Amino acid sequence: MASNQVLDDISEKISGGLRLLGGAKQEAESQVRSIVEGALQQFDVVTDERMQVQEAMLKKSQNDMRDLLERIKTLEERIKTLEANS
């Protein structure tokens, strides 16, 4: 029985140590990320998120432009038809 208690104590200590290491790893990753983001801001580097937003805006603008060109073409054809019938 005593050996089971010793094994349980060792197991708890190992588990606690692993949890502590996991927390330290997350803290270190967070600090590294913060340092890297700060350095990238100094170099005016565009983040992936900002790039995706810009790409989406460009795609929307291209679609809008295509739609407007189609509308202009349709209106020009209607004007030619009206002028021919006059």
RAFEN-V219168 format. One record per pair of residues at least 4 apart in sequence whose C-alpha atoms are under 6 Angstrom apart, sorted by the first residue. I is the first residue (numbers start at 1). J is the second residue. If there is no record, write none. Layout:
I:J / I:J
This chain:
7:11 / 40:45
